[in-house]
Amino acid sequence: MSDQILITVQGVDKVGIVAGVTAVLAKYEVNIEDIKQTLMQGHFVMFMLCDIENSKYSFKEIKNAMSELGTDMGMEIWVQKREIFDNMHKI
């Protein structure tokens, strides 16, 4: 589980969001394990559970690449380690 990350993407819907995000993940050798997306009144939201175990890139490098992509696309992209996310949401 320590090699799993959660990625959240949100912003105004437009063509190419999923393609842009998945292209960067493929470049960084990140495996997508689960993906959910929705469109709410023109606002795009996507959640991804990914595995970085076989990536030669560090978590920080992947996070920085996704942040840069978010800036380029005009979207907000957050990347966090799953274990930290799970601990933040324990009751």
C-alpha positions in Angstrom: 0.0 0.0 0.0 2.9 2.4 0.6 3.5 2.7 -3.2 -0.1 3.8 -3.8 -0.9 7.5 -4.5 -4.2 9.4 -4.9 -4.5 12.0 -7.6 -7.4 14.5 -7.7 -8.0 16.6 -10.8 -10.6 19.4 -11.0 -11.5 22.4 -13.1 -13.6 23.6 -15.9 -14.4 20.8 -18.3 -12.6 20.8 -21.7 -11.3 18.3 -24.3 -8.2 16.4 -23.4 -8.1 16.4 -19.6 -8.0 12.6 -19.2 -5.6 12.3 -22.2 -3.2 14.9 -20.7 -3.2 13.4 -17.2 -2.8 9.8 -18.4 0.0 10.7 -20.8 2.1 12.2 -18.0 1.4 9.2 -15.8 2.5 6.9 -18.5 5.7 8.9 -19.1 6.5 8.6 -15.4 5.6 4.8 -15.4 2.7 5.2 -13.0 0.1 2.4 -13.1 -3.6 3.5 -12.8 -5.5 1.0 -10.6 -8.8 2.8 -10.4 -10.3 5.9 -11.8 -13.6 7.8 -11.2 -14.7 10.9 -12.9 -17.8 13.1 -13.1 -19.0 16.2 -14.6 -21.1 18.6 -12.5 -22.5 21.6 -14.3 -19.5 22.0 -16.5 -17.0 21.3 -13.7 -14.8 18.2 -14.2 -13.6 16.1 -11.2 -11.5 13.0 -11.4 -10.1 10.7 -8.7 -7.4 8.2 -9.5 -5.7 5.5 -7.4 -2.3 4.8 -8.8 0.7 2.6 -8.1 4.2 3.9 -8.3 6.1 0.8 -7.2 7.6 0.1 -10.6 8.3 3.7 -11.5 11.9 4.8 -11.6 10.8 8.2 -10.5 10.3 9.4 -7.0 7.0 10.5 -5.5 8.3 14.1 -5.4 9.2 14.0 -9.2 5.7 12.6 -10.1 4.0 15.1 -7.8 5.9 18.0 -9.4 5.2 16.8 -12.9 1.5 16.6 -12.1 1.5 20.0 -10.5 3.2 21.5 -13.6 0.6 19.8 -15.8 -2.2 21.3 -13.7 -0.7 24.7 -14.3 -0.3 24.2 -18.0 -3.9 22.9 -18.3 -5.5 25.4 -16.0 -6.6 22.6 -13.7 -6.0 21.9 -10.0 -4.2 18.6 -9.5 -3.3 17.2 -6.1 -1.1 14.2 -5.5 -0.8 12.5 -2.1 0.4 9.2 -0.7 -2.5 6.9 0.0 -1.3 6.0 3.5 -1.3 9.7 4.5 -4.7 10.2 3.0 -6.1 7.1 4.9 -4.6 8.3 8.2 -6.0 11.8 7.7 -9.5 10.4 7.2 -9.6 7.9 10.1 -12.2 8.5 12.7 
